Amino acid sequence: RAKITVRLDAGFASSELFDVLNELKLDYMVAMPKNSKLSANAEWHMRQARAAQGLVEGTCSFFGDCQYAATTWSRERRN
């Protein structure tokens, strides 16, 4: 009954690995390097985080997702 989530650095992000993880029904997160498309997709979340940072002490984190495909991937995936 355990829920397994795999965290990958971008160097391990490949379509083949994503297909295996999907086949095994495992959730996964990928730490992608900054690029213009991901930055544009993250802009709303970044504005929210900056606004919230002034209201709390300590670190404030926001999470979101988008459809994205690196040039080496076979298709778009939720990121």
VEXVEX-964594 format. One record per residue (C-alpha): residue in one letter; x, y, z. Coordinates in steps of 0.001 Angstrom, whole numbers, plus 500000, padded with zeros to 6 digits. Layout:
N
AXYZ/...
//
This chain:
79
R500000500000500000/A503043502243499915/K503070505085497417/I506429505481495715/T507481508753494109/V510740508852492167/R512735512092492017/L515082512508489068/D517710515043488194/A517515516196484575/G520460514000483582/F518266510933484117/A515217512355482306/S514591510230479219/S511489509074477389/E512489505457477953/L512728505900481723/F509441507836481829/D507755505001479918/V509028502441482451/L507915504574485402/N504475505011483814/E504232501270483127/L505047500595486794/K502447503212487789/L505018505197489776/D504777508933490259/Y507894510905489448/M509336514416489661/V512143515766487517/A514410518654488513/M514793520321485119/P517349523008484347/K516026526487483713/N514995527292480147/S512767529912478531/K509698527667478112/L509770526357481682/S510441529864483008/A507394531182481148/N505261528343482513/A506507529024486053/E505959532797485976/W502505532775487632/H503771530532490442/M506839532711490901/R504663535826491278/Q502552534034493883/A505643532887495787/R507144536385495790/A503889537866497088/A503567535213499798/Q507188535565500868/G506437538999502280/L503620537564504412/V505428534697506152/E508657534097507974/G510970531525506488/T510837529741503176/C507764529683500986/S507329527034498260/F504784526785495464/F504357523829493124/G502694523661489742/D502782521711486546/C502612522164482783/Q502910520167479594/Y506508520113478366/A508743518098476051/A512503518329475897/T513845517934472379/T515053514396473170/W511680513190474509/S509203511305472329/R506223513372473500/E505042516060475893/R504722515100479510/R503231516776482537/N505959518744484293/
//
